[in-house]
Amino acid sequence: MKRKTLNRIVFFCLVLSLPLMAAGGGEHGGHHFDWTEFAAKCVNVTLFFGVLGFLIKKPLTEFFVNRRKQIVDALTLAEESNKQAKQRLDEIGQKMAGIEAEVEQILADARRQAEEEKINIAKKAEAEAEQIVAQAKEDVDAMRRDAARTLKVFVTDLAMAEAEKVIKSSMTDADRQKLFVEFSERLEAKS
């Protein structure tokens, strides 16, 4: 591998130096190509790039090795982060599905309880209404009986007062004596 790299460097130096040497050969009035000068320049360029390659090979190799390691580490970290993010996303998705199901269950329970409460309230209201109606009927009946009794007592008192007035004004002493005797006889007959 070193030999292959060295051959590439030499070839590269030659290709670069040919145009430079051709441009500098016009001093003697003709186009004369000097092979010794060309060889010396090739050796100089080869030495220059050889020394340069020798000096920067280790740091350059270390740089690329470190850079490659950093890239591999970054890719590994990115893959791990991506896996963790996907796992977390799946967990959140499962929780969200669970939450949605739980919310639906809570809403269904709330609706059911509200319906039950509505039915219970309606039953209680109906029972209370029936109780109020029954109590009102009892109160009305009691008030009617009290009113009838009060009216009966009032009418009786009034009738007696009127009868007493009529009797006092139309009864004579003889009528009173006769009434007293009849009352006494009835009393004796009963005893």
Secondary structure, 3 states (H helix, E strand, C coil): CHHHHHHHHHHHHHHHHHHHHHHCCCCCCCCCCCHHHHHHHHHHHHHHHHHHHHHHHHHHHHHHHHHHHHHHHHHHHHHHHHHHHHHHHHHHHHHHHHHHHHHHHHHHHHHHHHHHHHHHHHHHHHHHHHHHHHHHHHHHHHHHHHHHHHHHHHHHHHHHHHHHHHHHHHCCHHHHHHHHHHHHHHHHHHC
